């Protein structure tokens, strides 16, 4: 039941894998590729932040207009 609710509350329809969470961390830890970045927020949440930011828009309609 919890998994059903979780998957339906995330716009991507599933929780992230360990690799999907770890890759942005590895990116930030590598000073060669992220050394010039400052003051950024990287959301790795399957679109949940976007969903809340665009609460007045239909997320399903937005997703239909993309190739994702």
WOPERA-V425067 format. One record per residue. N is the residue number from 1. SS is DSSP state (A for helix, B for strand, O for the rest). PHI is phi in radians with two decimals (999 if undefined). BURIAL is + if it has 16 or more other ideal C-beta (glycine too) atoms within 10 Angstrom, else -. Layout:
# WOPERA-V425067
n=[N/N]
ss=[SS/SS]
phi=[PHI/PHI]
burial=[BURIAL/BURIAL]
This chain:
# WOPERA-V425067
n=[1/2/3/4/5/6/7/8/9/10/11/12/13/14/15/16/17/18/19/20/21/22/23/24/25/26/27/28/29/30/31/32/33/34/35/36/37/38/39/40/41/42/43/44/45/46/47/48/49/50/51/52/53/54/55/56/57/58/59/60/61/62/63/64/65/66/67/68]
ss=[O/A/A/A/A/A/A/A/A/O/O/O/O/O/O/O/O/A/A/A/A/A/A/A/A/A/A/A/A/O/A/A/A/A/O/O/O/O/O/O/O/O/O/O/O/O/O/A/A/A/A/A/A/O/O/O/O/O/A/A/A/A/A/A/O/O/O/O]
phi=[999/-1.12/-1.07/-1.05/-1.11/-1.07/-1.11/-1.47/-1.62/-1.79/-0.95/-1.28/1.43/-2.82/-1.41/-1.31/-1.42/-1.00/-1.13/-1.16/-1.40/-1.27/-1.07/-1.14/-1.15/-1.10/-1.05/-1.17/-1.30/-1.53/-1.15/-1.17/-1.78/-2.04/-1.08/-1.66/-1.39/-2.48/1.01/-1.90/-1.96/-1.98/-1.59/-2.05/-2.40/1.15/1.64/-1.08/-1.09/-1.07/-1.05/-1.25/-1.20/-1.96/-1.01/-1.46/-1.84/-1.45/-1.07/-1.08/-1.14/-1.11/-1.15/-1.16/-1.53/-2.04/-1.68/-1.28]
burial=[-/-/-/-/-/-/-/-/-/+/+/-/-/-/-/-/-/-/-/-/-/-/-/-/-/-/-/-/-/-/-/-/-/-/-/-/-/-/-/-/-/-/-/-/+/+/+/-/-/-/+/-/-/-/-/-/-/-/-/-/-/-/-/-/-/-/-/-]
